[in-house]
């Protein structure tokens, strides 16, 4: 079973920055995609960004384009979400998840495509 440990959330002022980390373990498949998602109270879970395991191709939602960046380390077991210029509407629980297997060159941020999810980390943007 694939497991995720998200961290890096917290309280930040508007315009500030946070970097979320997702430590991934338990993969038995070499080809997959990792996505970041978020869910605010009373709202549906939405895709934020994703990255592939082999090509490192990424996708970023329009709502965070130019502000958020997804990346992974050389060991390919940690996925980061760098969040800059944070806004109050970015407040949500942020989750990382895996689509297994995934062979495409470009990943997708549709929540229904993803099978395994982390427990989430809270991000609150407020003055």
N, CA, C and O atoms as a GROMACS GRO file, in nm:
protein
  508
    1UNK      N    1   0.084  -0.118   0.000
    1UNK     CA    2   0.000   0.000   0.000
    1UNK      C    3   0.088   0.124   0.000
    1UNK      O    4   0.185   0.133   0.076
    2UNK      N    5   0.055   0.219  -0.084
    2UNK     CA    6   0.128   0.344  -0.092
    2UNK      C    7   0.085   0.435   0.022
    2UNK      O    8  -0.034   0.450   0.049
    3UNK      N    9   0.182   0.494   0.088
    3UNK     CA   10   0.153   0.585   0.196
    3UNK      C   11   0.213   0.722   0.169
    3UNK      O   12   0.312   0.734   0.096
    4UNK      N   13   0.153   0.824   0.227
    4UNK     CA   14   0.196   0.961   0.210
    4UNK      C   15   0.201   1.029   0.346
    4UNK      O   16   0.116   1.007   0.431
    5UNK      N   17   0.302   1.112   0.364
    5UNK     CA   18   0.312   1.195   0.483
    5UNK      C   19   0.331   1.338   0.438
    5UNK      O   20   0.439   1.376   0.392
    6UNK      N   21   0.226   1.418   0.450
    6UNK     CA   22   0.232   1.558   0.413
    6UNK      C   23   0.274   1.642   0.532
    6UNK      O   24   0.241   1.611   0.647
    7UNK      N   25   0.348   1.747   0.505
    7UNK     CA   26   0.389   1.839   0.609
    7UNK      C   27   0.416   1.975   0.547
    7UNK      O   28   0.419   1.989   0.424
    8UNK      N   29   0.435   2.074   0.631
    8UNK     CA   30   0.469   2.208   0.585
    8UNK      C   31   0.356   2.308   0.590
    8UNK      O   32   0.378   2.426   0.565
    9UNK      N   33   0.237   2.263   0.623
    9UNK     CA   34   0.125   2.354   0.634
    9UNK      C   35   0.136   2.440   0.758
    9UNK      O   36   0.221   2.419   0.844
   10UNK      N   37   0.048   2.538   0.765
   10UNK     CA   38   0.048   2.628   0.879
   10UNK      C   39  -0.027   2.755   0.849
   10UNK      O   40  -0.100   2.765   0.750
   11UNK      N   41  -0.008   2.852   0.936
   11UNK     CA   42  -0.071   2.983   0.922
   11UNK      C   43   0.027   3.080   0.860
   11UNK      O   44   0.141   3.093   0.906
   12UNK      N   45  -0.016   3.148   0.756
   12UNK     CA   46   0.069   3.244   0.687
   12UNK      C   47  -0.014   3.366   0.648
   12UNK      O   48  -0.133   3.355   0.620
   13UNK      N   49   0.050   3.481   0.646
   13UNK     CA   50  -0.019   3.603   0.605
   13UNK      C   51  -0.037   3.610   0.454
   13UNK      O   52   0.042   3.551   0.381
   14UNK      N   53  -0.138   3.680   0.407
   14UNK     CA   54  -0.152   3.699   0.263
   14UNK      C   55  -0.024   3.754   0.202
   14UNK      O   56   0.039   3.844   0.257
   15UNK      N   57   0.012   3.699   0.088
   15UNK     CA   58   0.136   3.737   0.022
   15UNK      C   59   0.256   3.656   0.064
   15UNK      O   60   0.362   3.666   0.004
   16UNK      N   61   0.240   3.575   0.167
   16UNK     CA   62   0.349   3.494   0.216
   16UNK      C   63   0.367   3.366   0.138
   16UNK      O   64   0.300   3.342   0.037
   17UNK      N   65   0.460   3.284   0.185
   17UNK     CA   66   0.497   3.161   0.116
   17UNK      C   67   0.503   3.044   0.212
   17UNK      O   68   0.530   3.060   0.331
   18UNK      N   69   0.476   2.927   0.159
   18UNK     CA   70   0.492   2.801   0.229
   18UNK      C   71   0.542   2.697   0.131
   18UNK      O   72   0.515   2.706   0.011
   19UNK      N   73   0.614   2.598   0.182
   19UNK     CA   74   0.652   2.484   0.101
   19UNK      C   75   0.600   2.357   0.166
   19UNK      O   76   0.639   2.323   0.278
   20UNK      N   77   0.512   2.289   0.096
   20UNK     CA   78   0.460   2.163   0.143
   20UNK      C   79   0.547   2.048   0.095
   20UNK      O   80   0.604   2.053  -0.014
   21UNK      N   81   0.557   1.946   0.178
   21UNK     CA   82   0.633   1.827   0.143
   21UNK      C   83   0.544   1.705   0.152
   21UNK      O   84   0.457   1.696   0.239
   22UNK      N   85   0.565   1.612   0.062
   22UNK     CA   86   0.494   1.485   0.064
   22UNK      C   87   0.596   1.374   0.051
   22UNK      O   88   0.658   1.356  -0.054
   23UNK      N   89   0.614   1.300   0.159
   23UNK     CA   90   0.704   1.185   0.158
   23UNK      C   91   0.623   1.063   0.119
   23UNK      O   92   0.525   1.028   0.184
   24UNK      N   93   0.665   0.998   0.012
   24UNK     CA   94   0.591   0.887  -0.046
   24UNK      C   95   0.669   0.758  -0.026
   24UNK      O   96   0.791   0.755  -0.040
   25UNK      N   97   0.598   0.652   0.007
   25UNK     CA   98   0.661   0.522   0.024
   25UNK      C   99   0.564   0.412  -0.014
   25UNK      O  100   0.443   0.434  -0.021
   26UNK      N  101   0.618   0.294  -0.038
   26UNK     CA  102   0.536   0.177  -0.065
   26UNK      C  103   0.507   0.150  -0.211
   26UNK      O  104   0.424   0.064  -0.242
   27UNK      N  105   0.572   0.221  -0.303
   27UNK     CA  106   0.547   0.198  -0.444
   27UNK      C  107   0.606   0.064  -0.488
   27UNK      O  108   0.719   0.030  -0.454
   28UNK      N  109   0.528  -0.010  -0.565
   28UNK     CA  110   0.576  -0.130  -0.633
   28UNK      C  111   0.571  -0.112  -0.784
   28UNK      O  112   0.610  -0.201  -0.859
   29UNK      N  113   0.524   0.002  -0.830
   29UNK     CA  114   0.512   0.037  -0.970
   29UNK      C  115   0.603   0.155  -1.000
   29UNK      O  116   0.606   0.252  -0.924
   30UNK      N  117   0.677   0.148  -1.110
   30UNK     CA  118   0.772   0.252  -1.144
   30UNK      C  119   0.709   0.371  -1.215
   30UNK      O  120   0.768   0.479  -1.219
   31UNK      N  121   0.591   0.352  -1.270
   31UNK     CA  122   0.528   0.456  -1.349
   31UNK      C  123   0.402   0.504  -1.279
   31UNK      O  124   0.307   0.427  -1.260
   32UNK      N  125   0.402   0.628  -1.242
   32UNK     CA  126   0.291   0.684  -1.167
   32UNK      C  127   0.296   0.836  -1.175
   32UNK      O  128   0.394   0.894  -1.221
   33UNK      N  129   0.191   0.898  -1.128
   33UNK     CA  130   0.186   1.042  -1.114
   33UNK      C  131   0.152   1.077  -0.970
   33UNK      O  132   0.075   1.006  -0.905
   34UNK      N  133   0.208   1.185  -0.923
   34UNK     CA  134   0.176   1.237  -0.790
   34UNK      C  135   0.107   1.372  -0.807
   34UNK      O  136   0.154   1.458  -0.882
   35UNK      N  137  -0.002   1.390  -0.738
   35UNK     CA  138  -0.076   1.514  -0.747
   35UNK      C  139  -0.095   1.580  -0.613
   35UNK      O  140  -0.099   1.514  -0.509
   36UNK      N  141  -0.106   1.711  -0.616
   36UNK     CA  142  -0.146   1.789  -0.500
   36UNK      C  143  -0.288   1.838  -0.522
   36UNK      O  144  -0.323   1.887  -0.630
   37UNK      N  145  -0.369   1.823  -0.419
   37UNK     CA  146  -0.508   1.864  -0.423
   37UNK      C  147  -0.540   1.943  -0.297
   37UNK      O  148  -0.464   1.940  -0.200
   38UNK      N  149  -0.650   2.012  -0.300
   38UNK     CA  150  -0.690   2.086  -0.181
   38UNK      C  151  -0.842   2.085  -0.168
   38UNK      O  152  -0.915   2.072  -0.266
   39UNK      N  153  -0.887   2.099  -0.044
   39UNK     CA  154  -1.028   2.101  -0.017
   39UNK      C  155  -1.056   2.201   0.095
   39UNK      O  156  -1.006   2.187   0.207
   40UNK      N  157  -1.136   2.300   0.063
   40UNK     CA  158  -1.179   2.398   0.161
   40UNK      C  159  -1.312   2.355   0.220
   40UNK      O  160  -1.385   2.278   0.158
   41UNK      N  161  -1.345   2.403   0.340
   41UNK     CA  162  -1.472   2.364   0.402
   41UNK      C  163  -1.591   2.394   0.311
   41UNK      O  164  -1.604   2.505   0.258
   42UNK      N  165  -1.677   2.295   0.294
   42UNK     CA  166  -1.796   2.312   0.213
   42UNK      C  167  -1.774   2.308   0.064
   42UNK      O  168  -1.868   2.329  -0.013
   43UNK      N  169  -1.653   2.282   0.020
   43UNK     CA  170  -1.622   2.280  -0.122
   43UNK      C  171  -1.570   2.143  -0.163
   43UNK      O  172  -1.522   2.066  -0.080
   44UNK      N  173  -1.579   2.115  -0.292
   44UNK     CA  174  -1.527   1.991  -0.346
   44UNK      C  175  -1.375   1.996  -0.354
   44UNK      O  176  -1.314   2.102  -0.363
   45UNK      N  177  -1.317   1.878  -0.351
   45UNK     CA  178  -1.173   1.869  -0.366
   45UNK      C  179  -1.133   1.909  -0.507
   45UNK      O  180  -1.195   1.865  -0.605
   46UNK      N  181  -1.031   1.992  -0.518
   46UNK     CA  182  -0.987   2.039  -0.649
   46UNK      C  183  -0.839   2.009  -0.669
   46UNK      O  184  -0.760   2.007  -0.575
   47UNK      N  185  -0.804   1.988  -0.794
   47UNK     CA  186  -0.666   1.963  -0.828
   47UNK      C  187  -0.586   2.091  -0.828
   47UNK      O  188  -0.634   2.197  -0.869
   48UNK      N  189  -0.463   2.082  -0.781
   48UNK     CA  190  -0.372   2.196  -0.775
   48UNK      C  191  -0.257   2.179  -0.873
   48UNK      O  192  -0.229   2.268  -0.953
   49UNK      N  193  -0.191   2.063  -0.866
   49UNK     CA  194  -0.075   2.041  -0.950
   49UNK      C  195  -0.042   1.893  -0.951
   49UNK      O  196  -0.089   1.818  -0.865
   50UNK      N  197   0.038   1.850  -1.048
   50UNK     CA  198   0.081   1.712  -1.054
   50UNK      C  199   0.216   1.702  -1.122
   50UNK      O  200   0.260   1.795  -1.191
   51UNK      N  201   0.280   1.588  -1.101
   51UNK     CA  202   0.412   1.563  -1.158
   51UNK      C  203   0.424   1.414  -1.186
   51UNK      O  204   0.371   1.332  -1.112
   52UNK      N  205   0.493   1.380  -1.295
   52UNK     CA  206   0.509   1.241  -1.332
   52UNK      C  207   0.635   1.183  -1.269
   52UNK      O  208   0.726   1.256  -1.230
   53UNK      N  209   0.638   1.051  -1.260
   53UNK     CA  210   0.750   0.982  -1.196
   53UNK      C  211   0.872   0.975  -1.286
   53UNK      O  212   0.985   0.982  -1.237
   54UNK      N  213   0.852   0.960  -1.416
   54UNK     CA  214   0.962   0.936  -1.508
   54UNK      C  215   1.008   1.060  -1.583
   54UNK      O  216   1.128   1.085  -1.595
   55UNK      N  217   0.915   1.138  -1.633
   55UNK     CA  218   0.950   1.252  -1.717
   55UNK      C  219   0.958   1.384  -1.641
   55UNK      O  220   1.013   1.481  -1.692
   56UNK      N  221   0.904   1.388  -1.523
   56UNK     CA  222   0.893   1.508  -1.439
   56UNK      C  223   0.811   1.618  -1.507
   56UNK      O  224   0.826   1.735  -1.474
   57UNK      N  225   0.726   1.580  -1.601
   57UNK     CA  226   0.634   1.676  -1.658
   57UNK      C  227   0.533   1.717  -1.551
   57UNK      O  228   0.492   1.636  -1.468
   58UNK      N  229   0.495   1.842  -1.555
   58UNK     CA  230   0.406   1.896  -1.452
   58UNK      C  231   0.285   1.964  -1.512
   58UNK      O  232   0.283   2.001  -1.630
   59UNK      N  233   0.185   1.980  -1.429
   59UNK     CA  234   0.066   2.054  -1.462
   59UNK      C  235   0.027   2.136  -1.340
   59UNK      O  236   0.037   2.089  -1.227
   60UNK      N  237  -0.017   2.259  -1.364
   60UNK     CA  238  -0.056   2.349  -1.256
   60UNK      C  239  -0.193   2.407  -1.289
   60UNK      O  240  -0.217   2.450  -1.402
   61UNK      N  241  -0.280   2.409  -1.192
   61UNK     CA  242  -0.413   2.463  -1.211
   61UNK      C  243  -0.407   2.613  -1.241
   61UNK      O  244  -0.317   2.683  -1.195
   62UNK      N  245  -0.503   2.660  -1.320
   62UNK     CA  246  -0.506   2.800  -1.356
   62UNK      C  247  -0.512   2.891  -1.234
   62UNK      O  248  -0.456   3.001  -1.235
   63UNK      N  249  -0.580   2.847  -1.130
   63UNK     CA  250  -0.600   2.930  -1.013
   63UNK      C  251  -0.471   2.958  -0.937
   63UNK      O  252  -0.464   3.053  -0.859
   64UNK      N  253  -0.369   2.875  -0.959
   64UNK     CA  254  -0.242   2.894  -0.888
   64UNK      C  255  -0.126   2.914  -0.984
   64UNK      O  256  -0.011   2.920  -0.940
   65UNK      N  257  -0.154   2.925  -1.112
   65UNK     CA  258  -0.049   2.944  -1.212
   65UNK      C  259   0.032   3.069  -1.180
   65UNK      O  260  -0.023   3.175  -1.152
   66UNK      N  261   0.162   3.054  -1.186
   66UNK     CA  262   0.251   3.164  -1.156
   66UNK      C  263   0.280   3.184  -1.010
   66UNK      O  264   0.366   3.264  -0.973
   67UNK      N  265   0.209   3.112  -0.924
   67UNK     CA  266   0.229   3.124  -0.780
   67UNK      C  267   0.278   2.995  -0.716
   67UNK      O  268   0.359   2.998  -0.623
   68UNK      N  269   0.230   2.881  -0.765
   68UNK     CA  270   0.266   2.751  -0.708
   68UNK      C  271   0.356   2.675  -0.805
   68UNK      O  272   0.340   2.686  -0.927
   69UNK      N  273   0.449   2.600  -0.750
   69UNK     CA  274   0.539   2.518  -0.830
   69UNK      C  275   0.554   2.381  -0.765
   69UNK      O  276   0.579   2.371  -0.645
   70UNK      N  277   0.539   2.277  -0.845
   70UNK     CA  278   0.558   2.141  -0.795
   70UNK      C  279   0.695   2.091  -0.838
   70UNK      O  280   0.743   2.125  -0.947
   71UNK      N  281   0.757   2.010  -0.754
   71UNK     CA  282   0.888   1.954  -0.786
   71UNK      C  283   0.909   1.828  -0.703
   71UNK      O  284   0.830   1.798  -0.614
   72UNK      N  285   1.015   1.757  -0.733
   72UNK     CA  286   1.053   1.640  -0.654
   72UNK      C  287   1.204   1.636  -0.641
   72UNK      O  288   1.277   1.694  -0.722
   73UNK      N  289   1.251   1.565  -0.539
   73UNK     CA  290   1.395   1.557  -0.519
   73UNK      C  291   1.454   1.445  -0.603
   73UNK      O  292   1.382   1.370  -0.669
   74UNK      N  293   1.586   1.433  -0.600
   74UNK     CA  294   1.654   1.335  -0.684
   74UNK      C  295   1.621   1.192  -0.645
   74UNK      O  296   1.625   1.102  -0.729
   75UNK      N  297   1.589   1.169  -0.521
   75UNK     CA  298   1.553   1.035  -0.476
   75UNK      C  299   1.412   0.996  -0.520
   75UNK      O  300   1.375   0.879  -0.513
   76UNK      N  301   1.335   1.093  -0.563
   76UNK     CA  302   1.200   1.071  -0.614
   76UNK      C  303   1.107   1.012  -0.511
   76UNK      O  304   1.012   0.941  -0.545
   77UNK      N  305   1.133   1.039  -0.388
   77UNK     CA  306   1.042   0.996  -0.283
   77UNK      C  307   0.983   1.112  -0.204
   77UNK      O  308   0.907   1.090  -0.109
   78UNK      N  309   1.017   1.235  -0.242
   78UNK     CA  310   0.960   1.352  -0.181
   78UNK      C  311   0.910   1.445  -0.291
   78UNK      O  312   0.985   1.479  -0.382
   79UNK      N  313   0.787   1.485  -0.282
   79UNK     CA  314   0.728   1.579  -0.375
   79UNK      C  315   0.696   1.708  -0.300
   79UNK      O  316   0.635   1.704  -0.193
   80UNK      N  317   0.736   1.820  -0.356
   80UNK     CA  318   0.717   1.949  -0.293
   80UNK      C  319   0.613   2.031  -0.367
   80UNK      O  320   0.592   2.016  -0.487
   81UNK      N  321   0.548   2.117  -0.292
   81UNK     CA  322   0.463   2.219  -0.351
   81UNK      C  323   0.504   2.352  -0.291
   81UNK      O  324   0.473   2.383  -0.176
   82UNK      N  325   0.575   2.432  -0.370
   82UNK     CA  326   0.614   2.565  -0.328
   82UNK      C  327   0.500   2.661  -0.357
   82UNK      O  328   0.455   2.672  -0.471
   83UNK      N  329   0.452   2.729  -0.256
   83UNK     CA  330   0.338   2.818  -0.267
   83UNK      C  331   0.382   2.959  -0.233
   83UNK      O  332   0.422   2.988  -0.121
   84UNK      N  333   0.374   3.047  -0.331
   84UNK     CA  334   0.410   3.187  -0.314
   84UNK      C  335   0.288   3.276  -0.336
   84UNK      O  336   0.188   3.233  -0.394
   85UNK      N  337   0.299   3.399  -0.291
   85UNK     CA  338   0.191   3.497  -0.308
   85UNK      C  339   0.057   3.440  -0.264
   85UNK      O  340  -0.042   3.451  -0.335
   86UNK      N  341   0.056   3.382  -0.147
   86UNK     CA  342  -0.064   3.314  -0.099
   86UNK      C  343  -0.178   3.412  -0.073
   86UNK      O  344  -0.157   3.525  -0.030
   87UNK      N  345  -0.296   3.365  -0.101
   87UNK     CA  346  -0.418   3.442  -0.085
   87UNK      C  347  -0.511   3.373   0.013
   87UNK      O  348  -0.500   3.252   0.033
   88UNK      N  349  -0.603   3.447   0.075
   88UNK     CA  350  -0.698   3.383   0.166
   88UNK      C  351  -0.775   3.269   0.101
   88UNK      O  352  -0.808   3.171   0.169
   89UNK      N  353  -0.806   3.278  -0.026
   89UNK     CA  354  -0.879   3.173  -0.094
   89UNK      C  355  -0.798   3.046  -0.115
   89UNK      O  356  -0.851   2.944  -0.158
   90UNK      N  357  -0.669   3.052  -0.085
   90UNK     CA  358  -0.586   2.932  -0.088
   90UNK      C  359  -0.601   2.848   0.038
   90UNK      O  360  -0.548   2.737   0.046
   91UNK      N  361  -0.672   2.900   0.136
   91UNK     CA  362  -0.692   2.827   0.261
   91UNK      C  363  -0.766   2.697   0.236
   91UNK      O  364  -0.876   2.698   0.178
   92UNK      N  365  -0.708   2.587   0.278
   92UNK     CA  366  -0.766   2.456   0.255
   92UNK      C  367  -0.678   2.351   0.320
   92UNK      O  368  -0.568   2.379   0.365
   93UNK      N  369  -0.729   2.229   0.324
   93UNK     CA  370  -0.647   2.114   0.355
   93UNK      C  371  -0.585   2.065   0.225
   93UNK      O  372  -0.656   2.041   0.127
   94UNK      N  373  -0.455   2.051   0.224
   94UNK     CA  374  -0.384   2.009   0.104
   94UNK      C  375  -0.344   1.863   0.116
   94UNK      O  376  -0.289   1.819   0.217
   95UNK      N  377  -0.371   1.788   0.010
   95UNK     CA  378  -0.345   1.646   0.006
   95UNK      C  379  -0.252   1.611  -0.110
   95UNK      O  380  -0.258   1.674  -0.215
   96UNK      N  381  -0.168   1.513  -0.090
   96UNK     CA  382  -0.099   1.453  -0.202
   96UNK      C  383  -0.160   1.316  -0.229
   96UNK      O  384  -0.213   1.252  -0.139
   97UNK      N  385  -0.151   1.273  -0.353
   97UNK     CA  386  -0.213   1.149  -0.394
   97UNK      C  387  -0.138   1.091  -0.512
   97UNK      O  388  -0.055   1.158  -0.574
   98UNK      N  389  -0.167   0.964  -0.543
   98UNK     CA  390  -0.099   0.894  -0.651
   98UNK      C  391  -0.198   0.835  -0.749
   98UNK      O  392  -0.301   0.779  -0.711
   99UNK      N  393  -0.165   0.848  -0.877
   99UNK     CA  394  -0.235   0.776  -0.983
   99UNK      C  395  -0.142   0.665  -1.029
   99UNK      O  396  -0.034   0.691  -1.082
  100UNK      N  397  -0.184   0.540  -1.007
  100UNK     CA  398  -0.099   0.426  -1.035
  100UNK      C  399  -0.175   0.322  -1.115
  100UNK      O  400  -0.283   0.281  -1.073
  101UNK      N  401  -0.123   0.277  -1.231
  101UNK     CA  402  -0.004   0.331  -1.298
  101UNK      C  403  -0.038   0.451  -1.383
  101UNK      O  404  -0.155   0.481  -1.408
  102UNK      N  405   0.064   0.520  -1.426
  102UNK     CA  406   0.046   0.630  -1.519
  102UNK      C  407   0.163   0.631  -1.615
  102UNK      O  408   0.279   0.636  -1.573
  103UNK      N  409   0.133   0.625  -1.744
  103UNK     CA  410   0.236   0.615  -1.846
  103UNK      C  411   0.242   0.736  -1.939
  103UNK      O  412   0.329   0.743  -2.026
  104UNK      N  413   0.154   0.830  -1.921
  104UNK     CA  414   0.149   0.944  -2.010
  104UNK      C  415   0.262   1.043  -1.985
  104UNK      O  416   0.329   1.040  -1.882
  105UNK      N  417   0.280   1.130  -2.084
  105UNK     CA  418   0.384   1.232  -2.073
  105UNK      C  419   0.340   1.350  -1.986
  105UNK      O  420   0.423   1.417  -1.926
  106UNK      N  421   0.210   1.373  -1.980
  106UNK     CA  422   0.155   1.483  -1.904
  106UNK      C  423   0.052   1.428  -1.806
  106UNK      O  424  -0.035   1.350  -1.845
  107UNK      N  425   0.061   1.467  -1.682
  107UNK     CA  426  -0.030   1.418  -1.581
  107UNK      C  427  -0.157   1.502  -1.576
  107UNK      O  428  -0.168   1.605  -1.642
  108UNK      N  429  -0.253   1.454  -1.496
  108UNK     CA  430  -0.382   1.518  -1.484
  108UNK      C  431  -0.413   1.546  -1.338
  108UNK      O  432  -0.364   1.478  -1.249
  109UNK      N  433  -0.495   1.648  -1.315
  109UNK     CA  434  -0.530   1.686  -1.178
  109UNK      C  435  -0.679   1.668  -1.152
  109UNK      O  436  -0.741   1.748  -1.082
  110UNK      N  437  -0.734   1.564  -1.209
  110UNK     CA  438  -0.872   1.527  -1.182
  110UNK      C  439  -0.873   1.433  -1.062
  110UNK      O  440  -0.814   1.324  -1.071
  111UNK      N  441  -0.936   1.470  -0.952
  111UNK     CA  442  -0.929   1.385  -0.832
  111UNK      C  443  -0.975   1.242  -0.854
  111UNK      O  444  -0.923   1.150  -0.790
  112UNK      N  445  -1.072   1.221  -0.944
  112UNK     CA  446  -1.124   1.088  -0.964
  112UNK      C  447  -1.025   0.992  -1.026
  112UNK      O  448  -1.045   0.871  -1.022
  113UNK      N  449  -0.918   1.043  -1.082
  113UNK     CA  450  -0.814   0.959  -1.140
  113UNK      C  451  -0.722   0.898  -1.036
  113UNK      O  452  -0.651   0.802  -1.064
  114UNK      N  453  -0.722   0.952  -0.918
  114UNK     CA  454  -0.625   0.914  -0.816
  114UNK      C  455  -0.682   0.815  -0.717
  114UNK      O  456  -0.798   0.824  -0.678
  115UNK      N  457  -0.599   0.719  -0.678
  115UNK     CA  458  -0.644   0.607  -0.597
  115UNK      C  459  -0.599   0.613  -0.452
  115UNK      O  460  -0.674   0.575  -0.362
  116UNK      N  461  -0.479   0.662  -0.429
  116UNK     CA  462  -0.421   0.662  -0.295
  116UNK      C  463  -0.396   0.804  -0.249
  116UNK      O  464  -0.344   0.887  -0.323
  117UNK      N  465  -0.436   0.831  -0.125
  117UNK     CA  466  -0.434   0.967  -0.073
  117UNK      C  467  -0.364   0.975   0.062
  117UNK      O  468  -0.366   0.880   0.141
  118UNK      N  469  -0.303   1.090   0.087
  118UNK     CA  470  -0.247   1.117   0.217
  118UNK      C  471  -0.352   1.172   0.312
  118UNK      O  472  -0.469   1.184   0.277
  119UNK      N  473  -0.307   1.205   0.432
  119UNK     CA  474  -0.400   1.252   0.534
  119UNK      C  475  -0.425   1.401   0.529
  119UNK      O  476  -0.521   1.450   0.588
  120UNK      N  477  -0.341   1.474   0.459
  120UNK     CA  478  -0.359   1.617   0.440
  120UNK      C  479  -0.285   1.702   0.542
  120UNK      O  480  -0.253   1.656   0.652
  121UNK      N  481  -0.259   1.826   0.503
  121UNK     CA  482  -0.198   1.924   0.591
  121UNK      C  483  -0.272   2.056   0.573
  121UNK      O  484  -0.301   2.097   0.460
  122UNK      N  485  -0.301   2.122   0.683
  122UNK     CA  486  -0.382   2.243   0.680
  122UNK      C  487  -0.298   2.364   0.643
  122UNK      O  488  -0.191   2.386   0.699
  123UNK      N  489  -0.348   2.441   0.548
  123UNK     CA  490  -0.290   2.569   0.511
  123UNK      C  491  -0.393   2.677   0.536
  123UNK      O  492  -0.504   2.672   0.483
  124UNK      N  493  -0.357   2.774   0.616
  124UNK     CA  494  -0.446   2.885   0.647
  124UNK      C  495  -0.378   3.016   0.612
  124UNK      O  496  -0.269   3.045   0.662
  125UNK      N  497  -0.440   3.094   0.525
  125UNK     CA  498  -0.386   3.222   0.483
  125UNK      C  499  -0.476   3.330   0.540
  125UNK      O  500  -0.590   3.347   0.498
  126UNK      N  501  -0.424   3.403   0.637
  126UNK     CA  502  -0.504   3.504   0.706
  126UNK      C  503  -0.412   3.605   0.771
  126UNK      O  504  -0.300   3.572   0.812
  127UNK      N  505  -0.460   3.727   0.780
  127UNK     CA  506  -0.386   3.831   0.849
  127UNK      C  507  -0.416   3.833   0.997
  127UNK      O  508  -0.362   3.915   1.071
   0.00000   0.00000   0.00000
